[in-house]
Amino acid sequence: MDDLDPPETFTAFSGPKRLAHGSWPEVSSAAQQAARAGLSHIVVLSDLSGETRDFEAGHASPPQKPARGRPKLGVTAREVTLLPRHWDWLAQQPGGASAALRRLVEAARKTSEADPRAAQAAIHRAMTTLAGDLPGYEEALRALYALNTAGLEAIVCSWPDDVATYLAALSRRLGPLP
């Protein structure tokens, strides 16, 4: 993880009620306690991707980002075909070709994370999990993909408070709209 990247956060729900929000250890622990207390329909969502995470014992860790520096494990060697001028440019970069390619890929990933389409996909996943059976769900999806935040908010505000608040917070990631 880059030192400037904020840590990933998670939110746990039991049905439409928010149980916890915060780091993975906090949220997975709260979800496990709620399950032991007999609450049902517990889901843990990644606030970044909108994907559900398994919080049960034995699965209580999120996917880890690689540490900085030279990786010891997990490196995959693959063939890359480039023109000679590309290899010449890569050879002149600090750290060599592999380090330059990693930097280029990370920069492209950060750019794509700022793309409204990535935020839309995350909101879509979270909305489907939390509100897929609520009235106005399809209309909310249409508003989401039309980047109609006012229309989205008008529909979502009639949903349970915790779900509406969570989806409204996620929708702020869409950024300024055209």
FENJO-V883960 format. One record per backbone hydrogen bond with DSSP energy under -1.0 kcal/mol. NH is the residue of the N-H (numbers start at 1). CO is the residue of the C=O. If there is no record, write none. Layout:
nh->NH co->CO
nh->NH co->CO
//
This chain:
nh->5 co->2
nh->10 co->22
nh->11 co->45
nh->12 co->20
nh->13 co->43
nh->14 co->17
nh->15 co->41
nh->17 co->14
nh->19 co->12
nh->20 co->12
nh->22 co->10
nh->27 co->23
nh->28 co->24
nh->29 co->25
nh->30 co->26
nh->31 co->27
nh->32 co->28
nh->33 co->29
nh->34 co->30
nh->35 co->31
nh->36 co->32
nh->37 co->33
nh->38 co->35
nh->39 co->34
nh->43 co->13
nh->45 co->11
nh->46 co->51
nh->47 co->9
nh->50 co->46
nh->53 co->44
nh->59 co->56
nh->87 co->83
nh->88 co->84
nh->89 co->85
nh->90 co->86
nh->91 co->87
nh->93 co->90
nh->96 co->93
nh->100 co->96
nh->101 co->97
nh->102 co->98
nh->103 co->99
nh->104 co->100
nh->105 co->101
nh->106 co->102
nh->107 co->103
nh->108 co->104
nh->109 co->105
nh->110 co->106
nh->111 co->107
nh->112 co->108
nh->113 co->109
nh->114 co->110
nh->118 co->115
nh->119 co->115
nh->120 co->116
nh->121 co->117
nh->122 co->118
nh->123 co->119
nh->124 co->120
nh->125 co->121
nh->126 co->122
nh->127 co->123
nh->128 co->124
nh->129 co->125
nh->130 co->126
nh->131 co->127
nh->132 co->128
nh->134 co->131
nh->137 co->134
nh->140 co->136
nh->141 co->137
nh->142 co->138
nh->143 co->139
nh->144 co->140
nh->145 co->141
nh->146 co->142
nh->147 co->144
nh->148 co->143
nh->149 co->147
nh->152 co->148
nh->153 co->149
nh->154 co->150
nh->155 co->151
nh->156 co->152
nh->157 co->153
nh->158 co->155
nh->159 co->156
nh->164 co->160
nh->165 co->161
nh->166 co->162
nh->167 co->163
nh->168 co->164
nh->169 co->165
nh->170 co->166
nh->171 co->167
nh->173 co->170
nh->174 co->171
nh->175 co->172
//
